[in-house]
Amino acid sequence: MYFIVLLDITVADTNLGNAIIMSAVKAHLRQVFPDAFFAHVSSFDGLGPPARELVRQADLVFLCGANTLYSHLWLFKPWRIGIRDALFMRNKVVTVGVGWMRHKRLLEAWMTPDFYTRIVYRLALSKDYHHAVRDNYAERRLR
């Protein structure tokens, strides 16, 4: 039996769009992992000690929906993750329907992920599974 943690965009959130995304993600993951135990952790809040322990024990961690990825985590963190959290999640996080936050006014070069962000994402994101992103822009940035 798999133990799966969902980095859930609906924890402490009232956005109906996020609720629709999470409902669809959970339904699909239930089909893929019918016997799994699912725990929910907020993706918008930082990981506290109990959430870190859940992530450490998990077989897989799914980062679900919304514009949770960004190029400069030292500046802004739509997904509250840092080096310490990435170490607990090491190679476990699989993205499902996520987008890459961008600002159209900024230069394209500014949107290239910085060194710190690349390290955090390389630590946390799985190298063993395919990631599902919302659009081509997110795909290009994630590569």
Secondary structure, DSSP 4 states (H G I P E B T S, - for coil): --EEEEEETTTT---HHHHHHHHHHHHHHHHHSTT-EEEEEESSS---HHHHHHHHH-SEEEEESSS-B-S-TTT--SS---HHHHHHHTT-EEEEEE-B---TTS-GGGGSPPHHHHHHHHHHB-SSS--EESSHHHHHHH-
